[in-house]
């Protein structure tokens, strides 16, 4: 029997609301990312150069067998490795019509406001509801936006358990909300005010073995839905636990096509996660029971890297205790504009691919050819690759992931970033020497942004070797 079913009807205490605490305390730089309190059901959100994580707080006592959740907390980071805890930014009292169970939520920005969709137990008939609070900043303050539930047990065709909202605003401005538990996924359109539904609640198809905890996002024009499943058909060995499966679709309400497992079983029975792109890299934020004294009702939030294959499928996540390395990004968190450039080179080996350098791949290590590789074997000495844009771009940093096949292609002896000043190539105003480290993005931040139509990476090989690149990014200021 799953945690959810074991806890059903066991949790009815009316909780006195606790006012939001306006603190910003350092969390930590490893997994779990916070151990001063227990946290669960994380939902990431990038605003500017900051990665926020919204999470519930687990307050069950040691050995407790039920959820005790009254508050939603916020953490933030500017590098996905070092975290600041901002305390409780919403709680049961945020919703005057509710009384208990501050379960999973997600924040979605729109029109300069931040809408926090949450699972919460109302005081009326039925059990869980979806509420929505609104604030003027990612840290609030948040107030009830509607004066009652957005979704409840009385909503026609609602889920058997109305929890775990995920809200997604598409490029055309149409917003969608998915939610549900007890194997009952549901979806509905939201109005542009973000607090009303539009049209009927529908039952999406193709979310194979859906249990709860949907998370929706879009990448390269493809819609993704990650969700918790608890089947024993490749997900978990014991259906008290859950994994994260995912499906893709070419339209936001499906039909969905199941693609496999993203995140395997974790150390807590529940498994709840969110996926986000931050500073050019992808991350999964999830929970487990790994903090000291942790357990199924004393969970903790963790962060790890997430990798896509060239065909858009997701690689199974490797859960770590170290968390990801710091990713401070390109100085301003600007977009990687390399994919929109035309790339040229002094030489590419006929069996390698110049397109590798700006195809948006995220290498796992310097031998990772899964998103192709650029190499210039058997050339030695100085070679270059170059980006050209049709109009001038403002660029404030760059990063290079070197290819090293442990054969003829080795890390370079040195490198230099140059740009076209209108009549010749000149060195970019880098803050540090061009990095030649293995297995990492070698980030080079500029002292001042450059305006140019051409950026060049000049590479000098080690004696007897050639050089190669897996991904070269240029960040817009
Ligand atoms: O934290 C309470 C509930 O447990 C969440 O709403 C579910 O997703 C599961 O993580």
Boltz pocket constraint, residues with backbone or C-beta under 6 A from the ligand:
constraints:
  - pocket:
      binder: B
      contacts: [[A, 40], [A, 41], [A, 56], [A, 67], [A, 102], [A, 103], [A, 104], [A, 119], [A, 163], [A, 164], [A, 212], [A, 213], [A, 270], [A, 271], [A, 272]]
      max_distance: 6.0
